[in-house]
């Protein structure tokens, strides 16, 4: 029988897979001084994979393979494009950081690309088995990347904590998926959706709870977040940026796919859990971020809080066509969050090259001797806070609009929590800006102009351009959200 291969549909995955093989082989032949070429090959491969994504988007045809377990549609293409761009920016952030240290460069990019491959598959996966395999393909390389500074105790601690929690979450999620399979008789999401709405079993609620809890570990939602701050602080900063954006988004896409295409007809098995996760993530993430003195740990708790904001439209999604507003809001928020967070980490990397410190107090006086860098950091921070005219305001707007459109008591309460926590978030973002613009530089600090590498500047520039353009003209991402939601 025809196995249903459509090589155009899987062309982006083929290109990324081929790039992994080429980088791995090329690394054996380059001398130590030429190892930087592996980054060039990896970057070229990621950009090349964008070509079939664009051609598939222009074609506009929904392509289904392998009995419905793999689907290429606007939803998957939007996220595949996002993952490719985010991985490319992560590589730009990494090239000088990895090149300057005593690191294995070829292996670094192989692991980064392998995690990207899992994300590409995840965007199109419509089967519990393929979703689980894709999620593990995302996670396992990042376990190694988190401990890339092998002589650093904190990096080793980060990798061990991340690995142990990752294994636990996989076990919980797989057990939940096995119960779903036992109750519905299928791992295909479309078959599960056709049956869960008619099942009235307490075991189904347990299955949904365990599956979602497994995903909650992956997206560092409270109370399953405890690995994230230590892992983010101990891992190399470019890896932290990749984890906080690409890996986190991969977990959200997995959760989004399972709920939308599988569990959606039975709201009782997913909506209460997501409501609690969203509320706890926003509250704890923002309140703990207020107490942080390290910029990386602050951004880690900020990432937890932002995950809560992303969950809000999802947790209150109503039945029927009105659910499209919630799906659009989640997609738009993820896209904008990626640009904001990668840009903030890019500035943190650039500034740490000078001070060798991640303490917020070391940012004092940056506005005097590095005004351009301070301005960009302020843009990213205020965008994360949702201040116009930066892109973050539109992400917050779509989130609140989805909560209002749901028009339920639960949505109203969650929207109120989000509003209060948005105000709280402004204070810790503004605290960093206050240090940069209104406090003098520490006595004895090097106040010569800060010079950062070209690749790092390019990464930050791309993120700043997205934040500024989308903030002024949000229709760019609004249309992507509509397409992903089926519009």
VOPA-319863 format. One record per residue (C-alpha): residue in one letter; x, y, z. Coordinates in pm, 1 decimal. Layout:
BEGIN
REC  code        c1        c2        c3
REC     A         X         Y         Z
...
//
This chain:
BEGIN
REC  code        c1        c2        c3
REC     X       0.0       0.0       0.0
REC     X     104.0     359.8     -58.0
REC     X     261.7     479.4     269.2
REC     X     146.1     834.6     192.3
REC     X     480.1    1008.6     145.8
REC     X     463.3    1371.5      35.0
REC     X     820.9    1494.5       5.1
REC     X     720.2    1857.0     -38.7
REC     X     530.2    1845.5     289.6
REC     X     824.4    1701.1     483.3
REC     X    1090.6    1902.1     294.7
REC     X    1164.4    2136.1     590.6
REC     X    1224.9    1833.6     814.1
REC     X    1443.0    1670.1     547.8
REC     X    1655.4    1986.5     514.7
REC     X    1708.5    2011.8     892.6
REC     X    1793.2    1639.8     912.4
REC     X    2042.7    1671.0     626.3
REC     X    2200.2    1973.9     795.7
REC     X    2253.3    1772.8    1114.9
REC     X    2435.3    1501.7     920.8
REC     X    2649.7    1752.7     728.0
REC     X    2748.6    1943.5    1043.4
REC     X    2834.4    1620.0    1225.1
REC     X    3052.3    1494.1     939.1
REC     X    3211.1    1832.3     866.6
REC     X    3318.3    1870.0    1228.4
REC     X    3551.5    1569.1    1186.3
REC     X    3737.6    1733.5     899.0
REC     X    3779.4    2090.6    1019.5
REC     X    4084.1    2175.6    1225.3
REC     X    4026.2    2350.3    1558.1
REC     X    4067.0    2697.1    1407.3
REC     X    3809.7    2617.9    1141.9
REC     X    3543.7    2483.2    1373.2
REC     X    3348.3    2809.5    1341.2
REC     X    3247.6    2688.4     995.1
REC     X    3010.1    2438.3    1155.9
REC     X    2804.8    2734.3    1276.1
REC     X    2793.2    2871.4     922.2
REC     X    2674.3    2538.0     784.4
REC     X    2412.3    2506.7    1058.9
REC     X    2286.4    2861.4     998.1
REC     X    2271.6    2807.1     622.9
REC     X    2074.7    2484.8     672.2
REC     X    1821.0    2657.3     899.8
REC     X    1770.7    2937.6     647.9
REC     X    1742.1    2683.3     364.5
REC     X    1466.1    2503.4     554.6
REC     X    1264.4    2825.4     543.5
REC     X    1230.8    2793.4     164.9
REC     X     998.8    2488.0     163.2
REC     X     805.2    2636.9     456.4
REC     X     737.2    2944.1     242.9
REC     X     649.6    2742.3     -68.3
REC     X     409.9    2525.6     133.7
REC     X     248.6    2838.1     278.0
REC     X     207.0    2988.5     -69.3
REC     X      57.1    2661.1    -193.6
REC     X    -198.6    2673.0      87.3
REC     X    -297.6    2306.3      60.5
REC     X    -350.4    2100.7     374.5
REC     X    -144.8    1782.8     340.7
REC     X    -220.6    1476.8     552.6
REC     X       3.0    1171.4     576.9
REC     X      31.6     843.0     761.7
REC     X    -334.3     797.6     842.2
REC     X    -377.3    1147.0     982.2
REC     X     -81.1    1128.4    1220.1
REC     X     111.3    1400.3    1036.7
REC     X     -55.7    1714.9     899.1
REC     X      95.7    2014.4     721.5
REC     X    -143.3    2309.2     738.6
REC     X    -121.5    2681.9     825.8
REC     X    -110.4    2596.0    1197.3
REC     X     197.7    2376.8    1158.3
REC     X     368.8    2607.8     907.1
REC     X     337.9    2912.9    1133.0
REC     X     510.1    2728.1    1414.6
REC     X     771.8    2567.7    1187.7
REC     X     865.6    2912.7    1061.0
REC     X     880.9    3043.8    1417.5
REC     X    1105.3    2758.6    1533.3
REC     X    1343.9    2810.5    1240.8
REC     X    1375.1    3185.0    1303.0
REC     X    1417.7    3136.6    1678.6
REC     X    1686.2    2870.4    1622.2
REC     X    1869.9    3097.5    1377.9
REC     X    1871.3    3381.5    1632.8
REC     X    1989.8    3138.4    1903.0
REC     X    2279.7    3042.8    1675.5
REC     X    2371.2    3408.4    1627.3
REC     X    2369.9    3450.6    2005.0
REC     X    2586.4    3140.2    2041.8
REC     X    2858.6    3183.0    1779.9
REC     X    3093.4    3411.2    1977.0
REC     X    2994.6    3280.1    2319.9
REC     X    3077.7    2921.7    2222.6
REC     X    3373.2    3022.0    2005.4
REC     X    3539.8    3218.9    2285.8
REC     X    3509.4    2941.6    2543.8
REC     X    3658.3    2597.1    2580.6
REC     X    3358.8    2425.7    2420.7
REC     X    3300.3    2161.8    2156.1
REC     X    3150.4    2369.0    1877.0
REC     X    3041.8    2107.8    1622.7
REC     X    2857.7    1897.8    1878.5
REC     X    2686.7    2209.6    2014.5
REC     X    2522.3    2287.9    1682.3
REC     X    2433.2    1922.8    1620.7
REC     X    2244.6    1914.4    1950.5
REC     X    2078.3    2249.6    1880.7
REC     X    1966.9    2130.5    1536.8
REC     X    1844.1    1798.2    1675.0
REC     X    1624.3    1981.4    1923.2
REC     X    1501.4    2198.4    1635.3
REC     X    1418.4    1882.8    1438.8
REC     X    1192.8    1768.8    1722.5
REC     X    1016.4    2105.3    1715.4
REC     X     959.1    2083.3    1340.3
REC     X     802.4    1739.1    1379.0
REC     X     600.2    1854.1    1679.5
REC     X     430.7    2129.9    1478.4
REC     X     277.3    1870.6    1241.4
REC     X     228.9    1575.7    1479.5
REC     X    -131.9    1467.8    1529.3
REC     X     -72.2    1140.0    1708.4
REC     X      13.3    1081.6    2076.0
REC     X     310.6     858.4    1993.1
REC     X     464.3    1103.3    1744.7
REC     X     399.7    1393.0    1984.8
REC     X     580.4    1209.2    2264.3
REC     X     875.2    1115.7    2039.9
REC     X     899.1    1473.5    1907.9
REC     X     889.4    1615.2    2260.7
REC     X    1170.2    1384.7    2372.3
REC     X    1369.9    1478.4    2062.0
REC     X    1334.7    1838.6    2175.7
REC     X    1424.4    1768.2    2537.9
REC     X    1712.6    1516.1    2533.7
REC     X    1961.9    1738.9    2344.6
REC     X    1880.9    2028.1    2577.9
REC     X    1970.0    1812.4    2880.0
REC     X    2324.1    1799.5    2740.9
REC     X    2328.1    2165.1    2634.5
REC     X    2230.4    2277.0    2986.0
REC     X    2552.1    2118.2    3119.3
REC     X    2773.3    2238.8    2835.2
REC     X    3007.2    2418.8    3077.3
REC     X    3124.7    2084.4    3208.7
REC     X    3382.8    2234.5    3450.9
REC     X    3122.9    2464.0    3609.7
REC     X    2944.9    2327.3    3918.0
REC     X    2633.2    2536.8    3851.0
REC     X    2613.0    2410.7    3494.0
REC     X    2640.1    2051.4    3612.5
REC     X    2370.4    2114.8    3871.9
REC     X    2149.4    2272.9    3604.6
REC     X    2184.1    1971.6    3376.8
REC     X    2114.2    1717.0    3651.7
REC     X    1804.2    1897.3    3779.4
REC     X    1673.2    1945.7    3427.2
REC     X    1738.1    1582.9    3338.9
REC     X    1574.3    1437.9    3651.4
REC     X    1263.6    1654.3    3621.3
REC     X    1248.5    1589.9    3246.7
REC     X    1252.6    1213.6    3297.7
REC     X     983.8    1237.1    3566.0
REC     X     759.9    1453.0    3347.4
REC     X     798.9    1213.8    3054.0
REC     X     695.8     919.3    3271.5
REC     X     387.7    1101.6    3404.5
REC     X     285.9    1220.4    3057.8
REC     X     335.8     877.4    2900.0
REC     X     124.2     713.4    3170.4
REC     X    -153.2     963.3    3104.2
REC     X    -130.0     899.9    2729.7
REC     X    -147.9     523.7    2786.9
REC     X    -472.8     571.0    2980.4
REC     X    -612.2     785.1    2697.9
REC     X    -523.8     509.0    2452.5
REC     X    -683.2     244.7    2673.1
REC     X   -1008.4     441.3    2700.8
REC     X   -1037.5     551.6    2336.8
REC     X    -861.0     268.9    2155.7
REC     X    -653.3     506.4    1941.9
REC     X    -350.2     734.3    1955.8
REC     X    -469.1     952.4    1665.9
REC     X    -591.7    1287.2    1797.1
REC     X    -885.5    1301.2    1556.2
REC     X   -1007.4     960.1    1675.7
REC     X    -961.6    1063.4    2038.7
REC     X   -1163.3    1382.6    1975.7
REC     X   -1446.2    1175.6    1828.5
REC     X   -1472.2     962.5    2144.0
REC     X   -1380.7    1171.5    2450.1
REC     X   -1693.8    1383.0    2418.7
REC     X   -1909.6    1074.0    2466.7
REC     X   -1710.3     913.2    2746.7
REC     X   -1822.2     964.6    3104.4
REC     X   -1550.6     802.4    3310.7
REC     X   -1354.2     936.1    3611.4
REC     X   -1050.8     757.9    3466.1
REC     X   -1070.6     986.3    3161.2
REC     X   -1027.1    1288.8    3388.2
REC     X    -724.1    1122.0    3547.7
REC     X    -580.2    1050.8    3202.9
REC     X    -624.1    1412.3    3094.2
REC     X    -479.9    1542.0    3421.0
REC     X    -164.2    1326.4    3402.2
REC     X    -105.5    1409.9    3035.6
REC     X    -137.3    1783.2    3094.9
REC     X      79.3    1767.3    3409.2
REC     X     352.6    1607.7    3196.4
REC     X     334.4    1902.1    2958.5
REC     X     326.6    2144.4    3254.6
REC     X     676.0    2027.1    3353.6
REC     X     797.8    2098.2    2999.2
REC     X     662.0    2454.5    2994.6
REC     X     770.8    2520.3    3356.6
REC     X     419.0    2602.1    3475.4
REC     X     369.1    2639.6    3851.6
REC     X     382.9    2419.8    4059.9
REC     X     603.8    2218.7    3821.3
REC     X     849.5    2503.2    3763.2
REC     X    1113.4    2440.8    4030.3
REC     X    1378.6    2321.1    3784.5
REC     X    1364.9    2632.3    3564.9
REC     X    1540.1    2909.2    3769.5
REC     X    1843.7    2697.0    3860.9
REC     X    1868.1    2547.8    3511.0
REC     X    1838.6    2888.3    3342.9
REC     X    2104.6    3035.6    3570.4
REC     X    2349.2    2745.4    3540.7
REC     X    2322.7    2678.3    3167.1
REC     X    2523.2    2885.1    2915.2
REC     X    2321.7    3200.6    2847.6
REC     X    2256.3    3126.4    2476.1
REC     X    2124.5    2785.0    2581.4
REC     X    1905.0    2954.9    2841.5
REC     X    1765.8    3181.8    2569.3
REC     X    1696.3    2876.9    2352.5
REC     X    1530.4    2691.0    2642.5
REC     X    1314.5    2985.2    2745.9
REC     X    1182.9    3046.9    2394.2
REC     X    1218.1    2756.6    2150.5
REC     X    1200.9    2462.9    2391.8
REC     X     922.6    2625.5    2592.0
REC     X     728.6    2702.7    2274.1
REC     X     772.2    2339.5    2167.2
REC     X     601.8    2230.9    2489.4
REC     X     321.6    2479.6    2433.0
REC     X     268.4    2356.1    2076.9
REC     X     248.4    1997.4    2204.7
REC     X      -5.3    2097.9    2469.9
REC     X    -198.5    2309.2    2220.2
REC     X    -215.9    2027.0    1965.7
REC     X    -326.2    1762.1    2216.7
REC     X    -602.3    1980.8    2360.0
REC     X    -729.5    2140.1    2037.9
REC     X    -720.4    1832.2    1816.2
REC     X    -779.2    1565.9    2082.4
REC     X    -925.4    1666.0    2419.4
REC     X   -1128.1    1972.9    2321.0
REC     X   -1477.9    1811.0    2307.5
REC     X   -1450.0    1722.2    2678.9
REC     X   -1363.9    2049.0    2855.5
REC     X   -1377.3    1886.6    3200.7
REC     X   -1058.7    1688.3    3134.0
REC     X    -839.4    1988.6    3050.6
REC     X    -992.2    2330.0    3125.8
REC     X    -987.0    2326.4    3510.8
REC     X    -625.3    2206.1    3511.1
REC     X    -513.5    2477.1    3268.7
REC     X    -702.6    2741.8    3467.4
REC     X    -515.2    2653.9    3785.8
REC     X    -179.1    2632.9    3604.6
REC     X    -234.0    2975.3    3445.3
REC     X    -334.4    3143.8    3771.6
REC     X     -51.8    2994.0    3978.8
REC     X     211.4    3065.5    3711.3
REC     X     113.6    3431.4    3683.7
REC     X      96.2    3486.2    4059.2
REC     X     407.9    3302.8    4174.3
REC     X     618.9    3389.2    3868.9
REC     X     562.2    3762.6    3901.7
REC     X     581.5    3783.7    4282.0
REC     X     906.6    3586.1    4304.3
REC     X    1058.0    3782.4    4014.1
REC     X    1018.5    4097.3    4226.6
REC     X    1272.4    3957.8    4474.9
REC     X    1543.1    3857.6    4227.3
REC     X    1879.7    4034.0    4212.0
REC     X    2019.7    3828.6    3922.5
REC     X    1898.9    3924.1    3573.4
REC     X    1894.9    3563.3    3449.6
REC     X    1690.7    3439.7    3745.5
REC     X    1459.1    3737.8    3704.6
REC     X    1406.2    3649.2    3338.3
REC     X    1354.1    3285.7    3441.8
REC     X    1067.5    3375.7    3674.9
REC     X     946.3    3623.4    3413.9
REC     X     935.4    3333.5    3167.4
REC     X     724.0    3132.9    3414.0
REC     X     486.6    3428.2    3449.6
REC     X     471.4    3481.9    3072.9
REC     X     382.5    3113.2    3037.8
REC     X      87.2    3181.4    3266.4
REC     X     -24.2    3470.1    3044.6
REC     X       1.2    3243.2    2739.1
REC     X    -220.3    2986.2    2912.3
REC     X    -496.7    3237.5    2993.6
REC     X    -677.6    3232.8    2653.8
REC     X    -626.6    2859.0    2638.8
REC     X    -770.3    2798.4    2985.8
REC     X   -1091.4    2989.9    2912.7
REC     X   -1144.7    2879.3    2551.3
REC     X   -1520.4    2843.9    2489.9
REC     X   -1687.3    2581.4    2276.9
REC     X   -1754.6    2620.2    1906.3
REC     X   -1629.4    2886.3    1666.2
REC     X   -1557.0    3130.8    1951.7
REC     X   -1257.4    2916.2    2043.6
REC     X   -1072.6    3059.6    1744.2
REC     X   -1015.4    3383.8    1934.0
REC     X    -837.8    3191.0    2209.0
REC     X    -619.5    2995.5    1965.8
REC     X    -524.3    3316.8    1784.0
REC     X    -429.8    3481.3    2113.9
REC     X    -205.5    3191.4    2217.3
REC     X     -27.0    3181.8    1879.9
REC     X      25.2    3559.5    1868.6
REC     X     153.7    3567.9    2227.2
REC     X     405.2    3288.5    2160.1
REC     X     539.5    3463.0    1847.9
REC     X     580.3    3799.8    2019.8
REC     X     718.6    3645.4    2338.6
REC     X     992.6    3479.9    2133.5
REC     X    1119.9    3811.6    1996.1
REC     X    1101.5    3991.5    2332.0
REC     X    1274.7    3723.9    2534.6
REC     X    1549.6    3642.2    2284.0
REC     X    1628.6    4013.1    2258.5
REC     X    1650.2    4054.3    2637.0
REC     X    1883.8    3755.6    2667.7
REC     X    2091.9    3891.4    2379.5
REC     X    2155.8    4215.9    2570.4
REC     X    2231.4    4016.2    2886.2
REC     X    2494.1    3817.7    2692.6
REC     X    2646.2    4133.3    2540.4
REC     X    2668.6    4311.5    2874.4
REC     X    2807.3    4007.0    3056.9
REC     X    3100.2    4004.7    2812.0
REC     X    3209.2    4329.1    2977.8
REC     X    3119.1    4284.4    3344.1
REC     X    3130.1    3901.9    3381.3
REC     X    2829.5    3952.7    3606.5
REC     X    2456.1    3890.2    3580.5
REC     X    2364.4    4092.8    3888.0
REC     X    2106.8    4362.2    3822.8
REC     X    2316.4    4608.9    4024.8
REC     X    2596.4    4575.3    3766.4
REC     X    2363.4    4737.7    3508.0
REC     X    2385.9    5068.8    3694.6
REC     X    2502.9    5351.5    3471.8
REC     X    2465.8    5158.4    3146.1
REC     X    2264.5    5444.9    3001.5
REC     X    2570.1    5671.6    3037.9
REC     X    2841.9    5461.9    2875.1
REC     X    2633.5    5224.2    2658.6
REC     X    2316.2    5420.5    2574.3
REC     X    2232.1    5211.8    2265.7
REC     X    2246.7    4886.5    2458.6
REC     X    2049.3    5037.0    2747.9
REC     X    1783.4    5164.0    2506.8
REC     X    1742.4    4821.5    2345.8
REC     X    1722.0    4649.0    2683.3
REC     X    1458.7    4900.7    2792.5
REC     X    1256.5    4829.8    2476.5
REC     X    1260.3    4455.0    2539.9
REC     X    1177.2    4490.8    2909.6
REC     X     889.6    4733.7    2855.4
REC     X     761.9    4513.0    2573.7
REC     X     759.0    4217.1    2815.3
REC     X     563.4    4442.1    3052.8
REC     X     309.7    4516.2    2776.7
REC     X     382.8    4889.6    2743.8
REC     X     286.8    5051.2    2407.9
REC     X     412.5    5106.5    2142.9
REC     X     617.5    4786.9    2172.2
REC     X     485.7    4449.0    2053.8
REC     X     411.3    4319.5    2401.7
REC     X     104.5    4541.5    2430.2
REC     X     -59.8    4357.0    2141.4
REC     X      14.9    4018.0    2298.8
REC     X    -148.6    4134.5    2621.4
REC     X    -442.2    4282.9    2429.5
REC     X    -519.5    3956.6    2248.8
REC     X    -492.2    3770.6    2578.0
REC     X    -741.2    4000.1    2753.9
REC     X    -971.9    4003.9    2451.1
REC     X    -987.0    3623.1    2451.4
REC     X   -1075.0    3626.8    2821.9
REC     X   -1352.5    3881.2    2761.3
REC     X   -1485.5    3689.1    2460.4
REC     X   -1518.5    3375.3    2673.1
REC     X   -1765.2    3568.2    2894.1
REC     X   -1768.3    3319.5    3183.7
REC     X   -1709.3    3373.7    3557.9
REC     X   -1387.7    3170.4    3540.2
REC     X   -1260.6    3379.8    3248.3
REC     X   -1345.1    3702.4    3432.9
REC     X   -1154.3    3595.5    3745.0
REC     X    -853.6    3477.6    3544.3
REC     X    -857.4    3801.1    3343.1
REC     X    -859.2    4001.0    3666.8
REC     X    -561.5    3803.1    3798.6
REC     X    -377.8    3866.3    3470.3
REC     X    -449.5    4239.4    3493.9
REC     X    -316.3    4267.3    3850.4
REC     X      -8.7    4057.7    3772.4
REC     X      65.1    4268.1    3462.6
REC     X      93.9    4569.5    3692.9
REC     X     318.9    4374.6    3931.2
REC     X     541.1    4268.7    3639.0
REC     X     595.3    4630.0    3540.1
REC     X     776.8    4698.4    3866.6
REC     X    1054.1    4441.1    3826.3
REC     X    1104.5    4520.8    3458.6
REC     X    1117.1    4892.9    3538.2
REC     X    1365.4    4826.6    3820.0
REC     X    1626.2    4714.6    3565.7
REC     X    1557.5    5022.4    3351.4
REC     X    1594.2    5243.5    3659.2
REC     X    1934.3    5089.2    3732.5
REC     X    2049.5    5155.9    3376.4
REC     X    1927.5    5516.3    3343.0
REC     X    1906.9    5670.4    3689.9
REC     X    2185.2    5507.0    3893.6
REC     X    2554.5    5589.4    3852.6
REC     X    2800.4    5323.5    3744.7
REC     X    2966.3    5132.4    4032.7
REC     X    3293.0    5284.9    4149.6
REC     X    3586.1    5142.3    3957.0
REC     X    3364.7    4995.8    3682.3
REC     X    3490.0    4994.9    3324.1
REC     X    3287.5    5269.2    3153.7
REC     X    3449.3    5249.9    2810.0
REC     X    3201.7    5204.2    2521.5
REC     X    3073.6    4847.4    2501.9
REC     X    3153.7    4666.9    2178.9
REC     X    2970.3    4346.2    2098.1
REC     X    3025.4    4096.1    1813.3
REC     X    2851.4    4136.3    1477.8
REC     X    2650.3    3815.2    1509.6
REC     X    2521.9    3917.9    1852.8
REC     X    2430.7    4262.2    1722.5
REC     X    2245.9    4104.0    1430.7
REC     X    2043.2    3879.5    1663.1
REC     X    1946.2    4167.9    1889.9
REC     X    1870.5    4385.5    1586.8
REC     X    1630.9    4127.8    1440.0
REC     X    1446.4    4097.7    1771.4
REC     X    1428.0    4475.6    1816.2
REC     X    1294.6    4518.4    1462.1
REC     X    1016.9    4265.0    1527.4
REC     X     924.5    4423.7    1861.0
REC     X     908.2    4773.1    1712.6
REC     X     737.7    4689.6    1381.5
REC     X     475.7    4457.7    1532.6
REC     X     410.3    4711.2    1807.9
REC     X     325.0    4976.2    1548.3
REC     X     170.0    4744.3    1288.0
REC     X      35.1    4439.2    1476.6
REC     X    -162.8    4313.8    1175.0
REC     X     150.8    4126.2    1067.4
REC     X     125.9    3878.7    1355.3
REC     X    -252.8    3907.4    1378.6
REC     X    -280.4    3752.0    1033.7
REC     X     -46.2    3469.5    1133.4
REC     X    -265.6    3403.3    1436.1
REC     X    -575.7    3392.5    1215.9
REC     X    -413.3    3149.3     975.0
REC     X    -296.6    2920.6    1254.7
REC     X    -649.2    2921.3    1402.2
REC     X    -796.8    2817.3    1070.3
REC     X    -893.9    3159.3     937.1
//
